[in-house]
Amino acid sequence: MKIITIFTLLLGLATISNIAAAEDKQEPRQHNSSSQQNIPNKDNITLATEWLEYLASDDRQGRLTGSSENSEVQEWLIERFKQIGLQKVPGQESYLQKFTAHNREGEPLQAANIIGYLPCNCDSERYFFVGAHYDHVGVNTKLEGDQIFNGADDDASGVVASLIFAKTLKQYEQLPFNVVVGAWDAEEMGLQGSKYFAANPWVSLTDIESGFMFELVGVPLKDKLYNAWMTGNKYSTLYPTLKAKLKNQGWKLDPVLDPKLGLFFRSDNAPFALLDTDNESIKKAMQGKEKATVTGIPMHAISVWRGQDHYHKPHDDVSIIDTPNLVSLAESLAAAFKELPSSTKIEWLDNDQFDFSRPQ
């Protein structure tokens, strides 16, 4: 998660260019398709642990955008996508969406989003997006002792949750929507990967129903197990829709941690939700001066982080991750999503800050 002051974030946002009860709930069934034959015969907790250990290993050197280590992660992600059975987005020849990112000094860096696709095998032509960013902040050689920012919770946990979510969905014969899974690059440099995709989408923006990003989902408080929260809960019907479905899975979905933190703007959902707005309009809206008119897609972030001190610290490593809780969240969200009928419509809601509308 990109935690910075709200006004600094808003300046960054100025660069953006452009679920109802299920009628027939099906139990998951295992497919024996060739696309999944290479998945190790291991349970999801074991797989998630191995995946976290890879992503947050010291060998990854903090997964800094543009580094050779992050390029290795890209290839690793493509292999995981293939193993799970995620396809290339129709019309695309690769899982890689390459782009040029820029660091704080303005230097160009080679970056790439990894995008996969899961067809719904249904009549819907709509898409539901799920994702997380795989980059982190690298190494700080000025520190004494541990200098590697492993980013196990931020956001290797989100990447692994996305993989488990997709793997779980692959077990079902039919889904309510086509699913796009995104692993975003350069989030820590200002949501650059998701901004690039929103400006250069591989599917029509008008066909995206909704979606959410996994953001710091690995370290719950001990008294908040099976409890997550969603950003922008007052902005769209995705929150009440998922909240009701998750309750059936034994999970509680709370409102945003603190509305004053502006967390709706600080994850990779923001470039989709705020397609055409500007810094000044959002600033005034956040200050309560006047409502901003915004075109965007109802897209949110889900997290379990509640202010613990590992954020952007070297001790954000695998040892602090509650893997069973992480896996349960991903599996439960997949089951909740599966229960939605294809007729589900996620709508923007009236609120005090923004006058939202969908892209036409």
N, C-alpha and C positions, 0 to 999 in steps of 0.2 A: 504494500500500500504506500502511496506517495503522500506522506504526512508533512505538509508545509503550511505556511499561513494561507488563509483563504484568499487574500488579495493577490499573493504571488501565484497561487493556482489559477485564479481567474484570468490573470494576464496570459498564462499558458493556454487557457481554454480559448482565448481569442484567436489562436492559430488554427482552430478546427475549421476545415474548409467546407467544407461543405457540412382456478382453473376450475366449479360446478362438479358434481359427483359423476363418477364414471358409470356408464350404462352397463358395461360388461367388463368387470375386472378380471384379467387373465393372469394366471400364475406364470412366472418366468419359466421358460424351457431352454435347455442348452442347445445351441446350434452346433453342428459338427462341420460347418463349412470350412473350406480351406483357409479362409481369411482368419480363422481363429485357431488353427491347428498348432501354431507355434507358441501359443500362450502356455507357460508352465502350468502343470497341474497343481496349483497352489491356491490356498484360500486368499481372499482379498486383503486380509490383514498382513499376511506374509508378503504378498506382492507389494502392498503399499509401503511396508517397511523397507524392502529392497529398493524400491524406486526413490524413496526419500533419502536413503543412504547414498545412492548414486548422485542425486541432484545436489545434496548438501554436503558432499564429501569435500575435504580440503583440496582434493585433486581438481575440483571445479573452480577453485580460486575465486569464489564469490560470484561467478556467472555474470561478469561485467559485459555489457553490450559491446560488441566489436572485438572481444577477446577470442583467442583460439579455443579456450575452454567453452565459451558459449556456443561457438560453432559446433563443437563436439556434442553439446546438449541438443542442438537442432537435429543432428542426425539420430541421436538416441530417441528423441521424441517421435521422429518419423517412424522408426522401428516399432515403438510402442503403439502408435496409431495403427500401423499395419497389423500388428499382433491382435489388437482388440477387434479389428474388423472395420475401423473407420476408413471410408473411401475418400478419394479426392473429390473436391467439390465439382459437380458436373460442369463440364466446359473447361476445366483446368487440367494442366498437364503435370502439376506438381503439388505437393503439400506445402511447399515453401512460397511465401509471398515476400520477396526480397524488397528492401527499401533502404534508403540512406538515413541514418539517424545522426544526430549531432550532440556532442557532449556540452558541458557548460562553457567550454572555451570556444565552441562553435566548430570544432573539428569534425569532419565527416567520418562516420563509422558504418561499416557494413552490418546490416541487421536483417532479421527475417521473422515474420510471423509463421507459425505452423498451423495450418487450417485443415480440419478433417470434417467428414460429412457422414451422417447416418440417415438413410432414407426411412420414411415412416411406414412404407408399404400400406399407405392409406390414400384417400382421395384428396387430402389437403395439399395445397401448393405453398403453404405457409412454413416459415422457419422459426425455430426457437434456438437462441444462442446461449452457449455456456462456455466459460473460459477462465483463464488465469494468466498472470504474467510469469514467465520463467526466468527473466533476468533478475539480477540483484546488484549490489553496489561494489563488489570486488574486494580489494585489499587496501588497508591503510597501513603503510610501512612506518608511519610516525608513532604508532602505538607500541607500547612495551607488551611483551607476552603475545597473546593470540592476536594476529593481525588480519585474519581471514573472516570476512562477514559471510557465513555460510548460507544465510537466508533459508533456514529449514522451514520456518513458519511463513516468512515473507519471501517468495510466495511458493516455495516448493510444495508446501501443504496444499495450496490451491490447485497446482498443476496435478498433483496426485489425486486430489478429490475429483478433478475433471476426468481423469483417466478412469477412476473407479465408477463414476457416474455413467460414462459412456459404455464401459464394459458391462455394467448392470443393464442398461437399456438394450444392449445387443442381444440379450437373452430373450427379449420379447418378440413375438411375431409381428406386432403392430404397435405404432406409436401415434399420438394425436397430431404431432407435427414432425416435419423433417428437422433434424438436429444438426447444427453446425458447432463444432468444438474448436475454440481458438486458444492457442498458446502464444501470448503476446510478448514481443520483445520491446526493450527500451521504455518500459513503464516508469522505471526509476529516474529516467531523464525527462519525464513530463508526458507520460501516456502516449509516447510517439508511435508505438506500434498499432494500438487500437485507433488512434487518430488517422493513421495512414490507411487502415482498412476501411474506416468509415468514409474516407474521401475517395477510396478506390475499391469499392465493395465487389466481392465475387458473386453476390446474389443481390437482387434488387432490394433496396432499402424498404420499399413499399410492401415487400412480401415478408418482412420480419415481424412476427407477432410480438415477441418479447424475449426476455432472457435475463440471465444474471451471471455475475462473475464471483468465483470463489476467492476470498481475500483474507489471509491469515485465519485459517480454519483448523490449526493444529494444536493450539494451546488454550483449552478452556480453563476457567477457574474451577476449583474442586466442587464448589456448590452450584456450578452452572453446567454440569454435564447434560448432554442431550438438549442443549439450549443454544440457539443461534440468534442473530439479529440481522435485519435488512436495512440498507440505506434507502432514503427516499420513500419510506413507507406511506407517507401521506400523498404521494404524487400519482400513484397508479393502483389499479385493482390487482396487480400481481401479488402484493403483500397479503391482503385478506384471502386471496385464492390459495396461495401456497401455505399460509398459516393453517387454514382449515385442513388441507390435505396432510401436512406434516404432523398435525395432532393425531391423526389416525395411525401414524408411524411411531408414535411415542416421543416426538420431538416438539419443543416449544419454539416458536419464531417470534422474537420480540421486535419492537420498533427500533429505529436507529439508536446507537449508543448515546449520542449527544447531538441534537440537531445543530447546535452552535458550531460544531467542528466542521460542518460542511462536507461530511464524508461522502455524500452523494456525488461530489465533484472530484473525488480523489482516487478513484479506481477506474478501470478500463471500461466501465459502463458509461462513463460521462461522454465520450465522443459520440456514442450512439444516441444518447438522450438529449444532447445539446448540439444539434447539427448546424444551426445557423445563427446562434446567439453571439453576443459580443460581451467583452469585459465590463463595460460600463453598465449595461442593462442588468447583468447578473449581480454586480456589486450593489446597485440600487435595490434590487429585489431582496438580497440577503440582509440589507440594512433596514428593510421594511419601508422604503421610501415610495416605491411604485412597483407594480407587477411587471415582470418581463414576459414578452411574447416569444415563445420558443417552439421551434419545430424539432421533433425528435421521436425516438422509439422508446417505449417503456422498458428501460433496461436498468438493473439495480445491482448491488453487490451484497453478498452474504458473508458474514464473518462470525467468529466466536471470540475474537480478541477483545479484551476489556481493559486495556491500558497497561498490561504487564510490561516490564521494563526491558524485555529482550528485543524490542523493535529497533532495527538498525544497530544492533550490537553484535560483537563477535560471539556471544554466548547463545545466539539464535541458531542452535544446532539440533541435530536429531534427538539428542538426549532429553529435550524438553517436550517433544511431541507426544501427544496422546493419540497414538495411531488407531486404536479401536474406536474412539469417539469420532475421529476424522472419517474413518470408513463408514461408520454408522450414518453420519450426516450425508455422505455422498450416496449411499444406497437408499436412504430414506427419501432424499430429494428425487432420486430416479423413480422410486415407487410412487411418490406423490405426483410427479410429472406424468407417469404412465396412466394414472387414474383420470386425467383430464380428458374430456371428450373433445373431438376435433372441432366442435362448434364453439369452443372457448374463445372469448374475446377479452383481451387485456386492454383496458381503457385508461387513458389519462384521467385524473380526478381534479376537480376544482380545488384550489388551495390558495393560501394568502400570498404566495410569492411568484408563481409562474402560471402563465396561461399557455398550456401545452397544446400542441396539435401534431398529428402525424404527418410525415412527408407524403406528398401527392405525386 
